[in-house]
């Protein structure tokens, strides 16, 4: 990549706060946060930025088909469910020149749900 480029990884709030029965998913998302931090450190001298987004509950088939959600084991208030466009806007921001001084950051896009878990 050339100087001025930006990498935006997508992880999950499960990287920092999780629940039973999703250990492998949560571990993989935490690993992506660590990879982002390492990439940010290695990319900075080359002028390459790297940040990561931690989406919460987003209205996608993955959420709707989640067995815990379907069975009512995991309760998600409809007010806590975001839209794919919310994540896309965050990606566009982190990839833009407006975020030129943001490096190695985790940006939660969860409507504040993690604050209440």
Helices and strands as residue ranges (DSSP letters): E 6-10, G 13-15, H 23-44, E 49-55, H 61-64, H 67-70, G 78-80, H 84-95, G 97-99, E 106-109, H 113-116
